[in-house]
Amino acid sequence: MPSSGLTRSWYATIAALAMAALVGQIALVIEHYRSIVNFFSYFTVESNILVLAMSALIVIIPARNGRTWGLLRLAALTGITVTGVVYGTMIAPYVHPTGDLAFMAWPATWLAYTMIRGGVSHPGYLRQDGTRSRYPYGFLDVEQLGSTT
């Protein structure tokens, strides 16, 4: 793991966001259910705690490694991924959040950049089968999948 200031800043931001999410979640759980035990019983909360711990530890000691550290990082990644998949497939259809969607600026910008770059240049991403593609992921590869234009 590189120990650059940029890496530490990135993980400090992730830790701050995870902390903000946990504070918001605890406020909601206590307001609605009046139970701290309920708070720690949510998989989402546990996932955010792992992400917070992993991110904070990278900020403190960026060159950290070892079996336990690898397990923590993998557990945090798995937990937050499962949280996202479950939310996207099972919860999102039933909730209708309102407010500022500015958080979508980065993924939308990244997608636009990736598609434009793949369309006008030849970045040459290596696939598992040894071929090269203009796109980093097969599910974005319009040459492989075809396009509607």
Order of alpha helices (4+ residues) and beta strands (2+ residues): alpha-alpha-alpha-alpha-alpha-beta-beta-alpha
